[in-house]
């Protein structure tokens, strides 16, 4: 193995049939991995049956098959001391760092608050629509609160697809590049009201006490009924105290959302923590028209909610606050904070809730998490359902789907030894496939996406990708319980398991 490949989690490449390395339908170990936990998930039934429904709406599971494993059984520093300033995507990390989801499933969490997009499509005024889009952009990072686990790096060609009829959207994504790691996604409303698509290139760096994740890539939203297109990028996420102390997360950076149809822009500042923690989780910004006239002020917390208010009312309130006419919050003892921060980046002890200014309009509020969330990697209820594998689904899913990854499945089921072994086996299998492709001079071809310029920004070489989904002619046929219409298995040879036999509809690029 050459040195450049040694530290990669998941080196690129689909394998030929001969490189399956024992992963086949006849292999009892793999069969057990695929089926483990399906009977314990809410909504499991006999093979071929429709999942249980309540009032005509499909029910999803509410807990994971096994509780979260401990992360205190190994030395973090022994792994990370050689990684300062490097991209963590190039370092093989212990599986205890992970959570049982692929990064592609993490992208799907953008859609947890998709109701904001449906609402934007119904609103008549551009300002109101921009407020909803801004709330959606903030809500996309809300699920990361207290999520200190690292998602599994997707293998090149790995896919994920999801249809939620109850939420009114379908979503599909694919790992389209490994050097650099790029994930492309495409979503659309079931009522043909919006398109949401983009590609993400996450850059992870270790800075001694913290790990910083910069999600490079442009996100595009199209509100079809209003012929409007919006683009933006996500803020930077930082996990503190990866060596010693309590892990905690902050988001910081400026997010600019541009309406390419009207010229309106929303500028959102995700505040860094600051000395006393007063700014922790705070988001403040404004909406302006093409002449830079402020139309609305937006404020709140990405962990709590977002509010909008008229600029004049906002300035009046701030003037009263500066004159001392409003009661101020108590500050924590800074000496104690400095003493604690000598060994760790201390999370502020006092985390104020948002002070709602009179006359404000609530734009969005975070969903309450399930009571057992702390034992489930701090997943939201929406996240818990993403890796659900109901009985019979493995016969219908594309063989490249995240749900069929035996390492993720093993970790979800609490079998850390199996998960670690499978992770190592898949990594080595992909390295071998990459070397074989290099010998043959073959180039990787994406399945569901193609490379091109962003249709609204015109940015060249940004790895902006587009997907075209073939409409379903006969609803209910050729669909998996949670998925889109599936690709032809001749184009998606077994990444995790042998391609299942049976009829598949197709998604064409």
VEXDREN-2710 file (C-alpha; in Angstrom, 1 decimal):
% VEXDREN-2710
k/r/px/py/pz
1/UNK/0.0/0.0/0.0
2/UNK/1.5/3.3/-1.0
3/UNK/1.7/6.1/1.6
4/UNK/-0.8/8.4/0.0
5/UNK/-3.6/5.9/0.3
6/UNK/-2.8/4.6/3.8
7/UNK/-4.8/7.1/5.8
8/UNK/-7.9/7.4/3.6
9/UNK/-11.2/6.3/5.2
10/UNK/-12.9/5.3/1.9
11/UNK/-10.8/5.4/-1.2
12/UNK/-12.7/5.8/-4.4
13/UNK/-14.1/3.1/-6.6
14/UNK/-16.8/0.7/-7.4
15/UNK/-15.6/-2.9/-7.7
16/UNK/-15.9/-5.4/-10.4
17/UNK/-18.0/-8.5/-9.6
18/UNK/-14.9/-10.5/-8.9
19/UNK/-13.8/-8.1/-6.2
20/UNK/-16.8/-8.6/-3.9
21/UNK/-14.5/-10.5/-1.5
22/UNK/-17.1/-12.8/0.0
23/UNK/-19.9/-10.2/0.2
24/UNK/-22.8/-12.0/-1.4
25/UNK/-26.3/-13.1/-0.8
26/UNK/-25.1/-16.5/0.1
27/UNK/-22.8/-15.2/2.8
28/UNK/-24.6/-15.8/6.2
29/UNK/-22.5/-13.2/8.0
30/UNK/-23.6/-10.4/5.6
31/UNK/-27.2/-11.6/5.6
32/UNK/-27.2/-11.3/9.4
33/UNK/-25.8/-7.8/9.2
34/UNK/-28.4/-6.6/6.7
35/UNK/-31.4/-8.0/8.7
36/UNK/-30.2/-7.3/12.2
37/UNK/-32.4/-4.8/14.0
38/UNK/-35.1/-4.7/11.4
39/UNK/-37.5/-6.6/13.6
40/UNK/-36.8/-4.2/16.4
41/UNK/-37.6/-1.1/14.4
42/UNK/-41.0/0.4/14.7
43/UNK/-42.7/-0.3/11.4
44/UNK/-41.2/-3.7/10.6
45/UNK/-43.3/-6.4/9.1
46/UNK/-43.2/-9.4/6.9
47/UNK/-41.2/-9.3/3.7
48/UNK/-43.1/-7.6/0.9
49/UNK/-45.7/-6.1/3.2
50/UNK/-46.4/-2.3/3.3
51/UNK/-45.0/-0.8/6.5
52/UNK/-47.6/-0.1/9.3
53/UNK/-49.6/3.1/8.8
54/UNK/-51.6/5.3/11.1
55/UNK/-54.4/7.3/9.5
56/UNK/-52.9/6.5/6.1
57/UNK/-49.5/7.9/7.0
58/UNK/-46.5/5.6/7.3
59/UNK/-45.1/5.2/10.8
60/UNK/-41.3/5.5/11.4
61/UNK/-39.2/4.1/14.2
62/UNK/-38.7/6.2/17.2
63/UNK/-35.5/4.6/18.6
64/UNK/-32.3/2.9/17.5
65/UNK/-31.8/-0.8/18.0
66/UNK/-29.0/-0.3/20.5
67/UNK/-27.8/2.6/22.8
68/UNK/-24.8/4.7/22.0
69/UNK/-21.4/3.1/22.9
70/UNK/-18.9/4.8/25.1
71/UNK/-16.0/6.8/23.6
72/UNK/-13.7/6.6/26.7
73/UNK/-11.9/3.4/25.9
74/UNK/-9.1/4.8/23.7
75/UNK/-6.6/7.6/23.6
76/UNK/-7.8/10.4/21.3
77/UNK/-4.5/12.1/21.5
78/UNK/-2.6/9.1/20.2
79/UNK/-4.6/9.4/17.0
80/UNK/-4.9/13.2/16.6
81/UNK/-1.4/14.4/17.6
82/UNK/-0.1/13.8/14.1
83/UNK/-3.1/15.5/12.5
84/UNK/-2.7/19.2/13.6
85/UNK/-3.6/21.4/10.6
86/UNK/-4.4/18.5/8.3
87/UNK/-7.7/17.5/6.7
88/UNK/-9.3/14.8/8.8
89/UNK/-10.8/13.2/5.6
90/UNK/-7.3/11.9/4.9
91/UNK/-6.9/10.3/8.3
92/UNK/-8.3/6.9/9.3
93/UNK/-10.2/7.5/12.6
94/UNK/-11.3/5.0/15.1
95/UNK/-14.9/3.9/14.7
96/UNK/-15.7/5.2/18.2
97/UNK/-15.5/8.7/16.7
98/UNK/-18.4/7.9/14.4
99/UNK/-22.2/8.0/14.6
100/UNK/-24.2/5.3/12.7
101/UNK/-25.0/7.5/9.7
102/UNK/-23.2/8.2/6.4
103/UNK/-22.5/11.8/5.5
104/UNK/-25.1/11.4/2.7
105/UNK/-27.7/10.8/5.4
106/UNK/-26.5/13.8/7.2
107/UNK/-27.2/15.9/4.1
108/UNK/-30.8/14.5/4.2
109/UNK/-31.2/16.2/7.5
110/UNK/-31.5/19.5/5.6
111/UNK/-35.1/18.4/5.0
112/UNK/-36.2/18.1/8.6
113/UNK/-37.9/21.5/8.4
114/UNK/-39.1/21.2/4.8
115/UNK/-42.4/22.7/5.9
116/UNK/-40.7/26.1/5.6
117/UNK/-40.2/25.6/1.9
118/UNK/-43.9/24.6/1.4
119/UNK/-44.9/27.7/3.3
120/UNK/-42.6/29.9/1.2
121/UNK/-44.2/28.6/-1.9
122/UNK/-47.6/29.7/-0.7
123/UNK/-46.6/33.2/0.4
124/UNK/-47.4/36.1/-2.0
125/UNK/-44.7/38.6/-1.0
126/UNK/-41.0/38.3/-1.8
127/UNK/-40.0/39.5/1.7
128/UNK/-42.1/36.8/3.4
129/UNK/-40.6/34.2/1.1
130/UNK/-37.0/35.3/1.9
131/UNK/-37.8/35.1/5.6
132/UNK/-38.9/31.5/5.2
133/UNK/-35.8/30.6/3.1
134/UNK/-33.6/32.2/5.7
135/UNK/-35.3/30.2/8.4
136/UNK/-34.8/27.1/6.4
137/UNK/-31.1/27.8/5.9
138/UNK/-30.7/28.2/9.7
139/UNK/-32.8/25.1/10.5
140/UNK/-30.5/23.0/8.3
141/UNK/-27.8/23.1/10.9
142/UNK/-30.0/22.8/13.9
143/UNK/-29.7/19.0/14.1
144/UNK/-26.0/19.4/14.7
145/UNK/-26.5/20.7/18.2
146/UNK/-24.7/18.4/20.6
147/UNK/-23.9/16.0/17.7
148/UNK/-20.2/15.3/18.4
149/UNK/-20.0/12.1/16.4
150/UNK/-18.5/12.0/12.9
151/UNK/-20.6/10.6/10.1
152/UNK/-19.0/7.8/8.0
153/UNK/-17.2/9.0/5.0
154/UNK/-19.2/7.9/1.9
155/UNK/-17.6/5.5/-0.5
156/UNK/-17.3/6.7/-4.1
157/UNK/-20.6/5.9/-5.8
158/UNK/-22.5/5.4/-2.5
159/UNK/-26.1/6.6/-2.7
160/UNK/-29.1/7.5/-0.5
161/UNK/-32.7/8.1/-1.4
162/UNK/-35.7/9.0/0.6
163/UNK/-39.4/9.8/0.0
164/UNK/-41.4/11.2/2.8
165/UNK/-45.0/11.5/1.6
166/UNK/-46.0/12.9/5.0
167/UNK/-43.5/15.7/4.7
168/UNK/-44.1/16.2/0.9
169/UNK/-40.6/15.7/-0.5
170/UNK/-38.2/13.2/-2.1
171/UNK/-34.5/13.3/-1.8
172/UNK/-31.6/11.6/-3.5
173/UNK/-27.8/12.0/-3.2
174/UNK/-24.6/10.4/-4.4
175/UNK/-20.9/10.5/-3.6
176/UNK/-19.6/11.7/-6.9
177/UNK/-15.9/12.3/-6.1
178/UNK/-13.4/11.1/-3.5
179/UNK/-10.4/13.4/-4.3
180/UNK/-11.8/15.8/-3.1
181/UNK/-14.8/14.2/-1.3
182/UNK/-17.9/15.7/-2.9
183/UNK/-21.5/14.8/-2.2
184/UNK/-24.2/15.8/-4.6
185/UNK/-27.9/16.0/-3.7
186/UNK/-31.2/16.8/-5.3
187/UNK/-34.6/17.1/-3.7
188/UNK/-38.0/18.2/-4.9
189/UNK/-41.5/18.8/-3.5
190/UNK/-44.0/16.1/-4.3
191/UNK/-46.4/18.9/-5.4
192/UNK/-43.8/20.2/-7.8
193/UNK/-43.5/23.4/-5.7
194/UNK/-39.7/23.5/-5.2
195/UNK/-36.3/22.1/-6.2
196/UNK/-33.4/22.0/-3.8
197/UNK/-30.0/20.8/-5.0
198/UNK/-26.2/21.3/-4.6
199/UNK/-22.9/19.7/-3.9
200/UNK/-21.0/19.8/-0.6
201/UNK/-17.2/19.5/-0.1
202/UNK/-16.6/19.3/3.6
203/UNK/-13.1/20.3/4.8
204/UNK/-12.2/19.1/8.3
205/UNK/-9.2/20.3/10.1
206/UNK/-7.8/19.6/13.6
207/UNK/-6.4/22.6/15.5
208/UNK/-5.2/21.1/18.8
209/UNK/-8.3/21.5/21.0
210/UNK/-10.9/21.6/18.3
211/UNK/-12.0/20.1/14.9
212/UNK/-13.3/22.6/12.4
213/UNK/-15.6/21.6/9.5
214/UNK/-16.0/24.0/6.6
215/UNK/-18.8/22.8/4.3
216/UNK/-17.7/24.2/1.0
217/UNK/-20.2/24.2/-1.9
218/UNK/-23.2/26.2/-3.1
219/UNK/-26.7/25.3/-2.2
220/UNK/-29.5/26.2/-4.6
221/UNK/-33.2/26.5/-3.9
222/UNK/-35.8/27.1/-6.6
223/UNK/-39.4/28.1/-5.8
224/UNK/-41.0/26.9/-9.0
225/UNK/-44.4/28.6/-8.5
226/UNK/-42.7/32.0/-8.2
227/UNK/-39.8/31.4/-10.7
228/UNK/-37.4/32.4/-7.9
229/UNK/-33.9/30.9/-7.3
230/UNK/-31.9/31.3/-4.1
231/UNK/-28.2/30.4/-3.4
232/UNK/-26.1/30.3/-0.3
233/UNK/-23.4/28.4/1.6
234/UNK/-23.5/26.9/5.1
235/UNK/-21.6/28.3/8.1
236/UNK/-18.5/26.7/9.6
237/UNK/-19.0/24.1/12.4
238/UNK/-16.5/23.7/15.2
239/UNK/-16.3/20.9/17.8
240/UNK/-14.4/21.9/20.9
241/UNK/-12.5/19.8/23.5
242/UNK/-11.8/16.8/21.3
243/UNK/-8.8/16.0/23.6
244/UNK/-10.0/16.9/27.1
245/UNK/-13.1/18.3/28.6
246/UNK/-16.7/18.3/27.6
247/UNK/-17.4/18.3/23.8
248/UNK/-19.5/21.2/22.6
249/UNK/-20.3/22.7/19.2
250/UNK/-20.6/26.2/17.8
251/UNK/-21.4/27.5/14.3
252/UNK/-19.8/30.7/13.0
253/UNK/-19.4/32.6/9.8
254/UNK/-21.5/34.8/7.5
255/UNK/-24.2/33.2/5.3
256/UNK/-25.5/35.3/2.3
257/UNK/-28.7/34.2/0.7
258/UNK/-29.3/35.8/-2.7
259/UNK/-32.6/35.9/-4.5
260/UNK/-31.4/35.9/-8.2
261/UNK/-34.9/36.9/-9.4
262/UNK/-35.5/40.0/-7.3
263/UNK/-31.9/41.0/-6.2
264/UNK/-33.0/40.7/-2.5
265/UNK/-30.3/39.4/-0.2
266/UNK/-30.3/38.1/3.4
267/UNK/-27.1/38.4/5.3
268/UNK/-26.9/36.1/8.4
269/UNK/-24.1/36.3/10.9
270/UNK/-23.6/33.1/13.0
271/UNK/-21.8/34.5/16.0
272/UNK/-18.7/32.9/17.5
273/UNK/-18.9/32.1/21.2
274/UNK/-17.0/35.1/22.6
275/UNK/-15.2/35.6/25.9
276/UNK/-18.3/35.2/28.2
277/UNK/-20.3/33.0/25.9
278/UNK/-22.9/35.7/25.4
279/UNK/-23.0/35.1/21.6
280/UNK/-23.0/31.3/21.7
281/UNK/-25.4/29.9/19.1
282/UNK/-26.7/33.4/18.2
283/UNK/-27.7/34.3/14.7
284/UNK/-28.3/37.9/13.6
285/UNK/-28.8/39.5/10.2
286/UNK/-31.0/41.4/7.9
287/UNK/-32.8/41.3/4.6
288/UNK/-32.1/44.0/2.1
289/UNK/-33.4/44.8/-1.4
290/UNK/-31.3/45.3/-4.5
291/UNK/-30.7/48.9/-3.5
292/UNK/-29.4/47.8/0.0
293/UNK/-32.4/49.1/1.8
294/UNK/-33.0/47.0/4.9
295/UNK/-36.5/45.4/4.8
296/UNK/-36.3/43.2/7.9
297/UNK/-34.1/42.3/10.8
298/UNK/-33.6/38.6/11.7
299/UNK/-32.3/37.3/15.0
300/UNK/-32.4/34.2/17.2
301/UNK/-30.4/31.0/17.9
302/UNK/-29.8/28.1/15.5
303/UNK/-30.4/25.8/18.5
304/UNK/-33.7/27.4/19.4
305/UNK/-35.6/29.5/16.8
306/UNK/-35.6/32.5/14.6
307/UNK/-37.6/35.8/14.6
308/UNK/-38.1/38.7/12.2
309/UNK/-38.9/42.3/13.1
310/UNK/-39.2/45.7/11.3
311/UNK/-35.8/47.5/11.3
312/UNK/-37.2/50.6/12.9
313/UNK/-38.6/48.6/15.9
314/UNK/-35.4/46.8/16.2
315/UNK/-33.3/49.9/16.3
316/UNK/-35.6/51.5/18.9
317/UNK/-35.3/48.5/21.1
318/UNK/-31.5/48.4/20.9
319/UNK/-31.3/52.2/21.8
320/UNK/-33.3/51.5/24.9
321/UNK/-31.0/48.6/25.7
322/UNK/-27.9/50.8/25.3
323/UNK/-29.3/53.5/27.5
324/UNK/-29.8/50.9/30.2
325/UNK/-33.6/51.1/30.2
326/UNK/-33.9/47.4/29.8
327/UNK/-32.6/44.8/32.4
328/UNK/-29.4/43.2/31.3
329/UNK/-28.4/39.5/31.8
330/UNK/-26.0/38.5/34.6
331/UNK/-22.5/37.6/33.5
332/UNK/-20.6/34.5/34.6
333/UNK/-17.5/34.8/36.8
334/UNK/-14.8/35.4/34.2
335/UNK/-12.0/34.3/36.6
336/UNK/-13.5/30.8/37.0
337/UNK/-14.0/30.6/33.3
338/UNK/-10.3/31.6/32.6
339/UNK/-9.1/28.9/35.0
340/UNK/-11.1/26.2/33.4
341/UNK/-10.1/27.3/29.9
342/UNK/-6.5/26.7/30.7
343/UNK/-7.0/23.0/30.0
344/UNK/-10.1/23.0/27.8
345/UNK/-12.3/25.4/25.7
346/UNK/-14.9/25.8/28.4
347/UNK/-18.5/25.9/27.2
348/UNK/-20.2/28.9/28.8
349/UNK/-22.1/27.9/31.9
350/UNK/-24.8/30.5/31.3
351/UNK/-26.5/30.0/27.9
352/UNK/-29.3/32.6/27.7
353/UNK/-32.4/31.9/25.8
354/UNK/-33.4/34.4/23.0
355/UNK/-34.8/37.6/24.3
356/UNK/-37.8/38.1/22.0
357/UNK/-38.3/41.8/21.1
358/UNK/-41.9/43.0/21.2
359/UNK/-43.5/43.1/17.8
360/UNK/-41.3/40.2/16.5
361/UNK/-42.7/37.5/14.2
362/UNK/-41.7/33.9/14.9
363/UNK/-40.2/32.4/11.7
364/UNK/-39.1/29.0/12.9
365/UNK/-38.7/27.0/16.1
366/UNK/-36.6/23.9/16.5
367/UNK/-38.3/20.5/17.0
368/UNK/-38.2/18.9/20.4
369/UNK/-35.9/15.9/20.5
370/UNK/-37.0/12.5/21.8
371/UNK/-36.5/11.9/25.5
372/UNK/-33.9/9.2/24.9
373/UNK/-31.9/11.3/22.4
374/UNK/-28.7/11.4/24.6
375/UNK/-28.5/7.6/24.3
376/UNK/-29.0/7.8/20.5
377/UNK/-26.1/10.0/19.6
378/UNK/-28.3/13.1/20.2
379/UNK/-30.3/12.3/17.1
380/UNK/-33.6/14.1/16.4
381/UNK/-36.7/12.1/15.7
382/UNK/-36.2/12.7/11.9
383/UNK/-32.6/11.5/12.1
384/UNK/-33.5/8.3/13.9
385/UNK/-35.6/7.2/10.9
386/UNK/-32.9/7.8/8.3
387/UNK/-31.1/4.5/8.6
388/UNK/-34.3/2.4/9.1
389/UNK/-34.2/-0.8/7.2
390/UNK/-37.6/-2.4/7.2
391/UNK/-38.0/-6.1/6.3
392/UNK/-37.8/-6.7/2.6
393/UNK/-36.3/-3.3/1.8
394/UNK/-32.9/-4.8/1.0
395/UNK/-34.5/-6.6/-2.0
396/UNK/-35.6/-3.3/-3.5
397/UNK/-32.9/-0.7/-2.5
398/UNK/-30.1/0.1/-4.8
399/UNK/-27.1/-2.0/-3.7
400/UNK/-25.2/1.2/-3.2
401/UNK/-27.6/2.6/-0.6
402/UNK/-26.2/3.7/2.8
403/UNK/-28.7/1.5/4.6
404/UNK/-26.8/-1.6/3.3
405/UNK/-23.4/-0.6/4.6
406/UNK/-22.5/-3.4/7.1
407/UNK/-20.2/-1.2/9.1
408/UNK/-22.9/1.4/9.8
409/UNK/-25.4/-1.3/10.4
410/UNK/-23.1/-3.0/12.8
411/UNK/-22.5/0.2/14.8
412/UNK/-26.3/1.0/14.9
413/UNK/-26.9/-2.5/16.3
414/UNK/-24.2/-2.0/19.0
415/UNK/-21.7/-4.5/17.5
416/UNK/-18.6/-2.3/17.5
417/UNK/-16.1/-5.1/16.7
418/UNK/-18.0/-6.1/13.6
419/UNK/-18.5/-2.5/12.6
420/UNK/-14.8/-1.8/12.9
421/UNK/-13.9/-5.0/10.9
422/UNK/-16.3/-4.1/8.2
423/UNK/-15.1/-0.5/8.0
424/UNK/-11.5/-1.7/7.5
425/UNK/-12.6/-4.3/5.0
426/UNK/-14.5/-1.8/2.9
427/UNK/-11.6/0.7/3.0
428/UNK/-9.2/-1.9/1.7
429/UNK/-11.6/-3.2/-0.9
430/UNK/-12.0/0.3/-2.3
431/UNK/-8.3/0.9/-2.3
432/UNK/-7.8/-2.2/-4.3
433/UNK/-10.5/-1.0/-6.8
434/UNK/-8.9/2.4/-7.1
435/UNK/-5.5/0.8/-7.9
436/UNK/-7.1/-1.4/-10.4
437/UNK/-8.8/1.5/-12.1
438/UNK/-5.5/3.4/-12.1
439/UNK/-3.8/0.5/-13.8
440/UNK/-6.5/0.3/-16.5
441/UNK/-6.6/4.1/-17.0
442/UNK/-10.3/4.1/-16.3
443/UNK/-12.2/7.2/-15.1
444/UNK/-15.0/7.1/-12.7
445/UNK/-18.5/7.8/-14.1
446/UNK/-21.2/9.2/-11.8
447/UNK/-24.6/7.5/-11.9
448/UNK/-27.3/10.0/-11.1
449/UNK/-25.6/13.3/-11.5
450/UNK/-23.5/15.2/-14.1
451/UNK/-20.9/17.9/-13.6
452/UNK/-21.7/21.4/-14.9
453/UNK/-21.9/25.1/-13.9
454/UNK/-24.4/26.4/-11.4
455/UNK/-27.4/27.6/-13.5
456/UNK/-27.8/30.7/-11.4
457/UNK/-24.3/31.7/-10.3
458/UNK/-22.4/30.5/-13.4
459/UNK/-19.5/29.4/-11.2
460/UNK/-17.2/27.3/-13.3
461/UNK/-15.4/24.3/-11.9
462/UNK/-17.5/24.4/-8.7
463/UNK/-18.5/20.7/-9.1
464/UNK/-22.2/21.8/-9.3
465/UNK/-24.2/18.8/-10.2
466/UNK/-27.7/18.2/-11.4
467/UNK/-30.0/15.3/-11.3
468/UNK/-33.0/14.5/-13.5
469/UNK/-35.6/12.2/-12.0
470/UNK/-37.9/10.2/-14.2
471/UNK/-41.5/10.7/-13.1
472/UNK/-43.4/7.8/-11.7
473/UNK/-46.0/6.5/-14.1
474/UNK/-47.7/4.1/-11.8
475/UNK/-47.4/5.2/-8.2
476/UNK/-46.8/2.5/-5.7
477/UNK/-44.8/0.2/-8.1
478/UNK/-41.1/0.3/-8.4
479/UNK/-40.8/2.3/-5.2
480/UNK/-39.2/1.1/-1.9
481/UNK/-41.0/2.0/1.3
482/UNK/-38.8/5.0/2.0
483/UNK/-37.2/5.6/-1.4
484/UNK/-37.2/7.0/-4.9
485/UNK/-37.5/5.1/-8.1
486/UNK/-34.3/3.0/-8.3
487/UNK/-31.5/2.8/-10.7
488/UNK/-30.9/0.0/-13.1
489/UNK/-28.7/-2.5/-11.1
490/UNK/-26.5/-3.0/-14.2
491/UNK/-25.2/0.5/-13.4
492/UNK/-24.8/0.0/-9.7
493/UNK/-22.8/-3.1/-9.1
494/UNK/-22.5/-4.4/-5.6
495/UNK/-20.6/-2.0/-3.3
496/UNK/-21.8/-3.6/-0.1
497/UNK/-23.8/-6.6/-1.2
498/UNK/-24.5/-8.5/-4.4
499/UNK/-27.1/-6.6/-6.5
500/UNK/-30.5/-7.9/-5.7
501/UNK/-32.6/-9.5/-8.4
502/UNK/-35.9/-8.0/-9.4
503/UNK/-37.6/-5.3/-11.2
504/UNK/-36.3/-1.8/-10.8
505/UNK/-37.4/1.5/-12.3
506/UNK/-34.7/3.9/-13.3
507/UNK/-33.3/7.3/-12.5
508/UNK/-31.6/8.8/-15.5
509/UNK/-29.0/11.6/-15.6
END
